Amino acid sequence: MNENVLKRGELLAQTVIKGLASRNMSGYYAADKEEALRIALSLIPEGSTVTMGGAMSAHEIGLVKALKEGNYQFIDRDEYADKRAAMLLAYDADVFLASANAMTKDGVLVNIDGNANRVSAIAQGPKKVVFIVGMNKVCGDVDGAMKRAREVAAPTNAQRFGLSTPCTKTGACLNCKSPDTICCQILITRFSKHKDRIHVILVNDALGF
């Protein structure tokens, strides 16, 4: 990555971290995926019960692999015949892994969900939520973050899942009410009621969608 782009990402991350602190959330800067993995593991004590939503960024930094191979109780919903049962286990987990569809430079997180298992666990339940967020997801304000979530993240994920929504054909959100829509619940996290619950690792790389 270009040196100037990297520097901009580092400087912007510091602004985001200050914004997160003002919202009772903790932010961390990682220069690359390897550093992001080290920070994430430092936030997850061995023996912890860990689960996640569909956080591709956690896979990209190698976190899921490390948890499966390490001394952790990792709940992999793909290994459950009863997906709903696996999702419900998230609410009593020690740690829930997530990414953001978008966030603002002053620390507001925006997430869109279909089944709502991910956004509901972010909002309440797990003792700790650890976000892995690439700097490509940082937007200027909530309107920009909402636009990114709906115009970039949602169509890409709908295509990834092979869904039959208008956005998979046009690449743009048409505010549909398709049975396949994944834009059912929108969560804007602007403040954490509980200090030390939400942790956001900002990675100076393009991660996820």
C-alpha positions as CSV (number, residue, x, y, z in Angstrom):
1,M,0.0,0.0,0.0
2,N,1.2,3.5,-0.8
3,E,3.1,5.2,2.1
4,N,0.9,8.3,2.0
5,V,-2.3,6.1,2.1
6,L,-0.9,4.3,5.1
7,K,-0.1,7.5,6.9
8,R,-3.5,8.9,6.3
9,G,-5.0,5.7,7.7
10,E,-2.9,5.9,10.8
11,L,-3.8,9.6,11.4
12,L,-7.5,9.0,10.8
13,A,-7.5,6.0,13.1
14,Q,-6.3,8.2,16.0
15,T,-9.3,10.5,15.4
16,V,-11.6,7.5,15.4
17,I,-10.1,6.2,18.6
18,K,-10.7,9.5,20.3
19,G,-14.3,9.4,19.1
20,L,-14.7,5.9,20.4
21,A,-13.4,6.9,23.8
22,S,-15.9,9.7,24.0
23,R,-18.6,7.1,23.5
24,N,-17.4,4.7,26.3
25,M,-15.8,2.3,23.8
26,S,-12.2,1.3,23.4
27,G,-10.3,1.7,20.2
28,Y,-6.9,0.3,19.1
29,Y,-4.8,0.9,16.0
30,A,-3.2,-2.0,14.1
31,A,-0.7,-1.2,11.3
32,D,-1.4,-4.5,9.6
33,K,-3.3,-7.8,10.0
34,E,-0.6,-9.4,12.1
35,E,-0.7,-6.6,14.7
36,A,-4.5,-6.8,14.6
37,L,-4.4,-10.5,15.4
38,R,-2.0,-9.8,18.4
39,I,-4.3,-7.1,19.8
40,A,-7.4,-9.3,19.4
41,L,-5.9,-12.2,21.2
42,S,-4.8,-9.9,24.0
43,L,-8.4,-9.0,24.5
44,I,-9.6,-12.6,24.7
45,P,-8.5,-14.5,27.7
46,E,-7.7,-18.2,27.2
47,G,-10.6,-20.4,28.1
48,S,-13.1,-17.8,27.0
49,T,-16.3,-18.8,25.2
50,V,-16.2,-17.1,21.9
51,T,-18.6,-16.8,19.0
52,M,-19.3,-14.5,16.1
53,G,-21.6,-13.3,13.4
54,G,-20.5,-13.3,9.8
55,A,-17.4,-11.2,10.4
56,M,-15.2,-11.9,7.4
57,S,-12.6,-9.5,8.8
58,A,-12.0,-11.9,11.7
59,H,-11.2,-14.6,9.2
60,E,-8.9,-12.3,7.2
61,I,-6.6,-11.5,10.1
62,G,-6.4,-15.1,11.1
63,L,-8.3,-14.7,14.3
64,V,-10.9,-17.5,13.7
65,K,-8.1,-20.0,12.9
66,A,-6.1,-19.0,16.0
67,L,-9.2,-19.4,18.3
68,K,-10.0,-22.8,16.8
69,E,-6.5,-24.0,17.3
70,G,-6.0,-22.4,20.7
71,N,-7.2,-22.8,24.3
72,Y,-10.6,-21.3,23.7
73,Q,-14.2,-22.5,23.5
74,F,-15.1,-21.4,20.0
75,I,-18.7,-21.8,19.0
76,D,-18.8,-22.4,15.2
77,R,-22.4,-22.1,14.1
78,D,-21.4,-23.8,10.8
79,E,-20.8,-27.0,12.8
80,Y,-24.3,-27.0,14.3
81,A,-27.3,-28.7,12.6
82,D,-29.5,-26.3,14.6
83,K,-28.3,-22.9,13.6
84,R,-30.7,-21.1,15.8
85,A,-29.4,-23.0,18.9
86,A,-25.9,-21.9,18.0
87,M,-27.0,-18.3,17.5
88,L,-28.7,-18.2,20.9
89,L,-25.4,-19.4,22.6
90,A,-23.9,-16.0,21.6
91,Y,-26.0,-14.1,24.1
92,D,-24.2,-15.8,27.0
93,A,-20.7,-15.9,25.5
94,D,-17.7,-14.2,27.0
95,V,-16.7,-12.7,23.7
96,F,-18.6,-11.9,20.5
97,L,-16.5,-11.2,17.4
98,A,-17.9,-8.7,14.9
99,S,-17.0,-6.3,12.1
100,A,-18.9,-3.1,11.1
101,N,-20.6,-2.5,7.8
102,A,-19.4,1.1,8.3
103,M,-18.4,3.5,11.0
104,T,-17.9,7.2,11.3
105,K,-14.7,9.1,12.0
106,D,-16.1,10.1,15.4
107,G,-16.8,6.5,16.5
108,V,-20.4,5.6,15.6
109,L,-20.8,2.0,14.3
110,V,-23.4,1.0,11.7
111,N,-24.5,-2.5,11.0
112,I,-27.2,-4.0,8.9
113,D,-28.5,-7.6,9.4
114,G,-31.0,-10.0,8.0
115,N,-31.7,-12.5,10.9
116,A,-30.7,-9.9,13.5
117,N,-28.6,-12.4,15.5
118,R,-25.5,-10.3,14.8
119,V,-26.9,-6.9,15.7
120,S,-28.8,-8.1,18.7
121,A,-25.6,-9.7,20.1
122,I,-23.7,-6.4,19.5
123,A,-26.4,-4.5,21.4
124,Q,-26.8,-6.8,24.4
125,G,-25.8,-10.2,25.8
126,P,-22.1,-11.2,25.3
127,K,-19.8,-9.8,28.1
128,K,-17.4,-8.3,25.5
129,V,-17.7,-7.4,21.8
130,V,-14.5,-7.2,19.8
131,F,-14.8,-5.5,16.4
132,I,-12.2,-5.9,13.6
133,V,-12.6,-3.0,11.2
134,G,-10.6,-2.1,8.2
135,M,-10.0,1.6,7.6
136,N,-11.8,1.3,4.3
137,K,-15.1,1.3,6.3
138,V,-14.6,4.6,8.0
139,C,-16.9,7.4,6.7
140,G,-17.3,11.0,7.4
141,D,-20.6,10.9,9.2
142,V,-23.7,8.7,9.9
143,D,-25.3,9.5,6.6
144,G,-22.1,8.4,4.8
145,A,-21.9,5.3,7.0
146,M,-25.5,4.4,6.3
147,K,-24.9,4.9,2.6
148,R,-21.8,2.6,2.6
149,A,-23.7,-0.1,4.6
150,R,-26.6,-0.1,2.2
151,E,-24.8,0.6,-1.1
152,V,-21.6,-1.3,-0.7
153,A,-21.7,-3.9,2.2
154,A,-25.3,-5.1,1.7
155,P,-25.2,-5.7,-2.1
156,T,-21.8,-7.4,-1.8
157,N,-23.0,-9.7,1.0
158,A,-26.2,-10.5,-0.8
159,Q,-24.1,-11.5,-3.9
160,R,-21.8,-13.6,-1.6
161,F,-24.8,-15.5,-0.2
162,G,-26.3,-16.0,-3.7
163,L,-29.5,-14.2,-2.8
164,S,-32.2,-13.1,-5.2
165,T,-32.4,-9.4,-4.4
166,P,-32.5,-6.4,-6.8
167,C,-29.1,-5.3,-5.5
168,T,-27.4,-8.5,-6.6
169,K,-28.4,-7.6,-10.2
170,T,-27.8,-3.8,-10.1
171,G,-25.1,-3.5,-7.5
172,A,-27.1,-0.8,-5.8
173,C,-29.6,-0.7,-3.0
174,L,-33.2,-0.2,-4.3
175,N,-34.7,-0.2,-0.8
176,C,-36.4,-3.5,-1.6
177,K,-38.8,-5.6,0.4
178,S,-37.6,-8.8,-1.2
179,P,-38.1,-12.0,0.8
180,D,-34.3,-12.5,0.5
181,T,-33.4,-9.0,1.7
182,I,-30.6,-8.8,4.4
183,C,-31.5,-5.2,5.2
184,C,-34.0,-6.1,7.9
185,Q,-32.5,-4.6,11.0
186,I,-30.2,-1.6,11.2
187,L,-28.2,-0.9,14.4
188,I,-26.5,2.4,15.1
189,T,-24.2,2.1,18.1
190,R,-23.5,5.6,19.2
191,F,-22.6,4.9,22.9
192,S,-21.8,1.9,25.1
193,K,-23.7,1.9,28.3
194,H,-21.2,-0.5,29.8
195,K,-17.5,0.6,29.8
196,D,-15.0,-2.1,28.6
197,R,-17.6,-4.0,26.7
198,I,-17.1,-2.8,23.2
199,H,-13.5,-2.9,21.7
200,V,-12.8,-1.8,18.1
201,I,-9.5,-2.7,16.4
202,L,-8.9,-0.4,13.5
203,V,-6.7,-2.1,10.9
204,N,-4.8,0.0,8.3
205,D,-5.9,-2.3,5.5
206,A,-8.9,-2.9,3.4
207,L,-10.9,-5.7,5.1
208,G,-14.3,-7.2,4.6
209,F,-17.0,-5.6,2.5
